[in-house]
Amino acid sequence: MHASVKSWHRWAWPLAKLLLAAAILGGIGWQFYRDLTKEDANGVPLLRDLHWQPGWLALSALLYLVFLGCSCWYWRRLLLHFGPAPTPLATTRAYFVSQLGKYIPGKAWALLMRGMMVRGPSLRLGLAIITTFYEVLTTMAAGAMLGAAAFLIQPPFRTDLYLPPVVTGILMLGVCAVPLLPGVFNRIAARLAHRLQADEAGPLPKIDFITLLKGLAITACGWCLLGISVWAGLAAVSPTPPPLDLSMWLRCLGAISLAYVGGFLMPILPGGIGVREFLLARLFGGSAAEAVLFAVAVLLMRLAWTAAEVALAGLLYFAAPRRWLGSKFGSSG
């Protein structure tokens, strides 16, 4: 009897998560179907009015990679802060290849992949994973902070949202930022290191407020560029590119920041798939024609961004000559 109960617990929770993920994706898919099949007053599908301009989509994908590059830069600075770090190319290679791990159920895969690719005599696996964890949370905290600030300056057009975006951003910031506080994170790091083997834990990182503020500043630059990336994605399906003024940029920045962080905080969906697109489309709001435009744009951006990630990861993993990687560890910034 005891064995059967343990067996039930072993597969019941994964099954429940699978069913919940399927229900969420089903609801999101239905909403996108409704948006994409909307018609004008004459019964003509609004989807026919869209124009395809792949050049803007390519720019969107490029800016997305730059956004990730800012987080990669901060992660390298963290590694250098605690001792010898891999070479810049080796760090970049590990960072972008590990991004593919977020599409595997269980977000810990990305952390583990990145740590395994940079571990070495001077950098233990435990320290690599802990710094990765800190970089990810810093990036998400910066996004939540900027998302709340953007919607505070430029309120959303929609008024039927469950929570005001500013409140949502503050709640997300609390979830991501509290573990980043030096007193909290240093305790978390100690507990993580304790769970690892002693020879893998290495020296424990000690985080101070200066390190945190630098990380928020660096990753905030990436988020600002990601807002322009979203604008380029909208331009890819618009008859004429929308004006890139302060109001439009704040709308794009606020929407993608909260949507991206919201997808990150939904661990049962790999890569936040579905949730990110749903929140991004809802936060833009607007008329029926705009709903179609945003629905198509966010779906195309997901495809373009993922394709760019896969292409760059493959290039860095397979095509980068070993001599370019040099010694795995160096001391230069």
C-alpha positions in Angstrom: 0.0 0.0 0.0 2.8 2.4 1.0 4.6 1.7 -2.3 1.5 2.4 -4.4 1.0 5.7 -2.6 4.6 6.7 -3.3 4.2 5.7 -7.0 1.0 7.8 -7.2 2.8 10.9 -5.8 5.7 10.3 -8.2 3.6 10.7 -11.4 0.5 12.6 -10.2 2.3 16.0 -9.8 4.0 15.9 -13.3 0.6 14.9 -14.8 -1.1 17.7 -13.0 1.5 20.2 -14.3 1.1 18.8 -17.8 -2.7 19.1 -17.7 -2.5 22.7 -16.3 0.0 23.7 -19.0 -2.3 22.2 -21.7 -5.3 24.1 -20.3 -3.4 27.4 -20.2 -2.0 27.0 -23.7 -5.5 25.9 -24.9 -7.1 29.1 -23.5 -4.4 31.3 -24.9 -4.6 29.6 -28.3 -8.4 30.2 -28.4 -7.9 33.9 -27.6 -5.3 34.3 -30.4 -7.7 32.4 -32.8 -10.4 35.0 -31.9 -8.0 37.9 -32.5 -6.7 36.5 -35.8 -10.2 35.9 -37.2 -11.7 39.3 -36.5 -13.5 41.0 -39.4 -14.3 44.5 -40.3 -17.8 46.0 -40.7 -18.1 44.5 -44.2 -17.2 41.0 -43.0 -13.7 41.1 -44.5 -11.0 39.5 -42.4 -8.8 42.1 -40.9 -5.8 39.8 -41.4 -5.8 40.6 -45.1 -4.8 44.2 -44.3 -1.5 43.2 -42.9 1.7 43.8 -44.8 4.8 41.6 -44.5 8.2 43.3 -44.2 10.8 40.8 -43.2 13.6 43.3 -42.9 12.0 44.8 -39.8 11.6 41.3 -38.3 15.3 40.7 -38.8 16.0 43.9 -37.0 13.7 42.8 -34.2 15.6 39.5 -33.9 19.0 41.3 -33.9 18.0 43.6 -31.1 16.7 40.6 -29.1 20.1 39.1 -29.3 21.7 42.4 -28.1 19.2 42.3 -25.2 20.5 38.9 -24.2 24.0 40.1 -24.7 23.6 42.7 -22.0 22.7 40.0 -19.5 25.6 37.9 -20.7 28.0 40.9 -20.1 26.7 41.2 -16.6 27.1 37.5 -15.9 30.8 37.7 -17.0 31.3 40.7 -14.7 29.9 38.6 -11.8 32.3 35.8 -12.6 35.2 38.2 -12.7 34.1 39.7 -9.4 34.6 36.3 -7.7 37.9 35.2 -9.4 39.3 34.0 -12.7 36.6 33.8 -15.4 36.3 32.1 -18.8 37.4 34.0 -21.8 34.8 36.4 -23.3 34.1 34.1 -26.1 33.8 31.0 -23.9 31.4 33.0 -21.6 29.3 34.1 -24.5 29.2 30.6 -25.9 28.0 29.1 -22.6 25.4 31.8 -22.2 23.8 31.6 -25.6 23.9 27.8 -25.8 22.3 27.5 -22.4 19.5 29.7 -23.5 18.1 26.7 -25.4 17.7 25.0 -22.0 14.8 27.2 -21.1 12.7 25.5 -23.8 13.1 22.2 -21.8 10.5 21.8 -19.0 12.1 22.8 -15.8 14.0 26.1 -15.9 16.9 24.6 -13.9 18.2 23.1 -17.1 19.4 26.4 -18.5 21.3 27.1 -15.2 22.9 23.7 -15.2 23.9 23.8 -18.9 25.6 27.2 -18.4 27.4 26.0 -15.3 28.6 22.8 -16.9 30.0 24.7 -19.9 32.2 27.0 -17.9 33.2 24.8 -15.0 36.9 24.2 -14.6 39.8 24.2 -12.2 39.3 27.8 -11.3 35.5 28.0 -11.5 33.5 25.3 -9.6 30.1 24.3 -10.8 28.4 25.6 -7.7 29.8 29.1 -8.1 28.9 29.1 -11.8 25.3 28.1 -11.1 24.9 30.6 -8.2 26.2 33.5 -10.4 23.9 32.4 -13.2 20.9 32.4 -10.8 21.8 35.9 -9.6 22.1 37.2 -13.2 18.8 35.8 -14.2 17.0 37.3 -11.2 18.7 40.7 -11.8 17.6 40.7 -15.4 14.0 39.9 -14.4 14.0 42.5 -11.6 15.2 45.2 -14.0 12.4 44.2 -16.5 9.7 44.4 -13.8 11.0 47.7 -12.6 11.1 49.3 -16.1 7.7 47.8 -17.0 6.1 49.4 -14.0 7.9 52.7 -14.6 6.9 52.7 -18.3 3.2 52.2 -17.6 3.3 54.8 -14.8 4.5 57.4 -17.4 2.4 56.0 -20.3 -0.8 54.3 -19.0 -2.1 51.5 -21.1 -5.0 52.0 -23.5 -6.9 49.0 -22.1 -9.0 49.5 -18.9 -10.3 45.9 -18.6 -7.1 44.4 -17.3 -7.3 42.3 -14.1 -4.6 44.4 -12.4 -3.2 47.8 -13.4 0.2 47.1 -15.1 2.0 49.4 -12.6 0.7 47.2 -9.7 1.6 44.0 -11.7 5.1 45.3 -12.3 5.6 46.1 -8.6 4.4 42.6 -7.6 6.8 41.0 -10.1 9.6 43.3 -8.9 9.0 42.1 -5.3 9.1 38.4 -6.4 12.4 38.9 -8.3 14.1 41.5 -6.2 13.7 40.2 -2.7 16.1 37.3 -3.3 18.6 39.7 -4.8 19.1 41.7 -1.6 22.6 41.0 -0.3 21.4 39.7 3.1 18.9 37.4 1.5 20.9 36.2 -1.4 24.0 35.5 0.6 21.9 33.1 2.8 20.4 31.5 -0.3 23.9 31.0 -1.8 25.1 29.4 1.4 22.2 27.0 1.4 22.7 26.2 -2.3 26.4 25.6 -1.8 25.6 23.3 1.2 23.4 21.1 -1.0 26.3 20.8 -3.5 29.4 18.7 -2.9 32.0 20.6 -1.0 34.5 20.4 -3.9 31.9 21.8 -6.3 30.7 24.6 -4.2 33.9 26.6 -4.3 34.2 30.0 -2.6 30.8 31.5 -1.8 29.9 34.7 -3.6 29.3 37.7 -1.5 27.0 40.2 -3.1 26.8 43.9 -2.1 24.5 46.6 -3.2 27.0 48.0 -5.7 27.1 44.7 -7.6 23.3 44.7 -7.6 23.0 48.3 -8.8 25.5 47.7 -11.6 23.5 44.6 -12.7 20.2 46.5 -12.8 21.8 49.3 -14.8 23.5 46.9 -17.4 20.4 44.7 -17.9 18.1 47.8 -18.0 20.0 48.9 -21.1 19.1 45.5 -22.7 15.4 46.0 -21.8 15.4 49.4 -23.4 16.7 47.9 -26.6 14.1 45.1 -26.4 11.4 47.8 -26.4 12.7 48.9 -29.8 12.8 45.3 -30.9 9.1 45.0 -30.2 8.5 48.2 -32.2 10.4 46.7 -35.1 8.2 43.6 -34.8 5.1 45.7 -35.2 6.7 47.5 -38.2 7.1 44.1 -39.8 3.4 43.7 -40.2 2.3 47.3 -40.6 1.5 49.1 -43.9 3.8 51.8 -42.7 6.2 51.6 -39.6 4.5 53.2 -36.6 6.3 56.3 -35.3 9.0 55.5 -32.8 8.3 58.3 -30.4 8.5 58.3 -26.6 4.9 57.2 -26.2 5.2 54.2 -28.6 8.6 53.2 -27.1 7.2 53.3 -23.5 4.2 51.1 -24.6 6.6 48.6 -26.2 9.0 48.7 -23.3 6.2 48.3 -20.7 4.4 45.5 -22.5 7.4 43.4 -23.3 9.0 43.8 -19.9 6.0 42.6 -18.0 5.1 40.0 -20.5 8.6 38.5 -20.5 8.9 38.5 -16.7 5.4 37.0 -16.5 6.4 34.2 -18.8 9.5 33.6 -16.7 7.4 33.3 -13.5 5.3 30.6 -15.1 7.7 27.7 -14.6 5.4 25.0 -16.0 5.6 26.5 -19.5 9.1 26.2 -21.2 10.4 29.6 -22.3 7.2 31.2 -21.0 5.6 30.1 -24.3 2.1 31.3 -24.7 2.0 33.4 -21.6 4.5 35.9 -22.9 2.6 36.3 -26.2 -0.8 36.6 -24.4 0.4 39.3 -22.0 2.2 41.2 -24.7 -0.9 41.4 -26.9 -3.2 42.2 -24.0 -1.0 45.0 -22.6 -1.0 46.8 -25.9 -4.8 46.9 -26.2 -6.4 49.1 -28.9 -9.0 48.6 -31.6 -10.0 45.3 -33.3 -7.6 46.1 -36.2 -4.8 46.7 -33.7 -5.6 43.4 -31.9 -5.0 41.5 -35.2 -1.8 43.4 -35.8 -0.4 42.7 -32.3 -1.5 39.1 -32.4 0.4 38.5 -35.6 3.4 40.6 -34.5 3.9 38.8 -31.2 3.7 35.3 -32.8 6.2 36.3 -35.5 8.5 37.8 -32.9 8.5 34.5 -31.0 9.5 32.7 -34.1 12.1 35.2 -35.1 13.6 35.5 -31.7 13.7 31.7 -31.2 15.3 31.2 -34.6 17.9 33.8 -33.8 18.7 32.1 -30.5 19.0 28.7 -32.1 21.2 30.0 -35.0 23.6 31.9 -32.7 23.8 29.1 -30.3 24.6 26.6 -33.1 27.2 29.0 -34.5 28.9 29.5 -31.2 28.8 25.8 -30.3 29.7 24.1 -33.5 31.4 26.7 -35.7 33.6 28.7 -33.3 37.2 27.5 -33.7 38.7 26.0 -30.6 41.7 28.3 -30.9 39.3 31.3 -30.7 38.1 30.1 -27.3 41.7 30.1 -26.2 42.4 29.1 -22.6 39.1 28.5 -20.9 40.0 30.9 -18.1 41.5 34.3 -18.3 41.7 37.3 -16.1 41.0 40.1 -18.6 37.6 41.8 -18.8 
